Amino acid sequence: MRSVRLAGRSDGAAVGVVLFQLGGPDSLDAVEPFLYNLFSDPDIIDFPFARLARPVLARLIASRRAQKVRTHYASIGGKSPIGELTRRQAEALEKELNKTLDAQVLVAMRYWHPLTDEVVREIGSQPPRHLVLLPLYPQYSKTTTGSSLNEWRRRYHADSRTAPRVITEFYSHPLYIEAVVERINQGLSRFGVLDSPDYAGDQRFHPSPDVHLVFSAHGVPQNVIEGGDPYQQQVEATVELALRRGRWANPHRICYQSRVGPGRWLEPSLQATIEKLAAQGAEKVLVIPIAFVTDHVETLSEIDIEARELAGQLGIRRFEVMPALNDSPTFIRALADLVLKSLDGHR
């Protein structure tokens, strides 16, 4: 996947927007170099003298994990869909923004193509008058948003014309919350729930109270949180806002997935949560990937295949996964609103 640009443009747009995302291998052969890039990240692997040891360590970890990780990608079609889905988000956002301004939207992936330096070169050849950086991580963490922005700063040297406006989080944005609630309702509809108009004219879902809502976020090491990272607090705030907006009467809980390596990570894990629900006799579960805005290996393999299999083995009768936001029109409007507000007074 290449970065998104307006066809036939010969000069820079009035507004350039860069969407940042994790990225993912576009073939099984790309899995090991993708992992190498991931574990070469100084915001992921950091310890005294890490700069010297990191390349060797990253190559060792990547080679050891590659075979197992390839099986995950093989189970979802042999590649990550995150590139194509993020491109669709960028195209939809560009179309939405161009209703009111001259905008160009590009995509910078942290660990696979189009990499940040590729996008920096493209912007350098056709600099926009205004530049907006928008990481597609709703909740801020130094390991995701922080890492993407740090890589951008290493690669991009701003001048007075293109000093960027940076959006670091949108975990509480009303349109983002609305998009999440819409997707949760889509997930709940798979259980055959009934709906009825509420006082505002919206559709309020009334699922059976035995459908358990499991909000699953990507895990981070506990020492990152203890160091002041706001990620956990922002995940909890997003969940609270979604519950308030959705007004479901269902039991819910928050868990974390995708632990990598030793040490203490945020808990409880997705696996432990499923095991606990099964032990309590739960038969209906909807997993909500609350920190992911795009379907990728964590949602399609780790949740929809591995966690589903575990749930079935433990006696959970109905296991569903909320669709990711992807190019939801409401989510795209949320992104557009973030961009436009960042430009207030500068257009």
Sequence and secondary structure as in RCSB ss.txt:
>XXXX:A:sequence
MRSVRLAGRSDGAAVGVVLFQLGGPDSLDAVEPFLYNLFSDPDIIDFPFARLARPVLARLIASRRAQKVRTHYAS
IGGKSPIGELTRRQAEALEKELNKTLDAQVLVAMRYWHPLTDEVVREIGSQPPRHLVLLPLYPQYSKTTTGSSLN
EWRRRYHADSRTAPRVITEFYSHPLYIEAVVERINQGLSRFGVLDSPDYAGDQRFHPSPDVHLVFSAHGVPQNVI
EGGDPYQQQVEATVELALRRGRWANPHRICYQSRVGPGRWLEPSLQATIEKLAAQGAEKVLVIPIAFVTDHVETL
SEIDIEARELAGQLGIRRFEVMPALNDSPTFIRALADLVLKSLDGHR
>XXXX:A:secstr
      TT  S  SEEEEEEE    SSGGGHHHHHHHHHT TTTS  TTHHHHHHHHHHHHHHHHHHHHHHHHHT
TTSS SHHHHHHHHHHHHHHHHTTTS EEEEEEESSSSSBHHHHHHHHHHS  SEEEEEES SS  TTTHHHHHH
HHHHH    TTT  EE    TT HHHHHHHHHHHHHHHHTTT EEEE TTS EEEE  TTEEEEEEEE  BHHHH
HTT  HHHHHHHHHHHHHHHH   S EEEEEE   SSS BSSSBHHHHHHHHHHTT  EEEEEETT SS  HIII
IIIIIIIHHHHHHTT SEEEE    TT HHHHHHHHHHHHHHTTT  
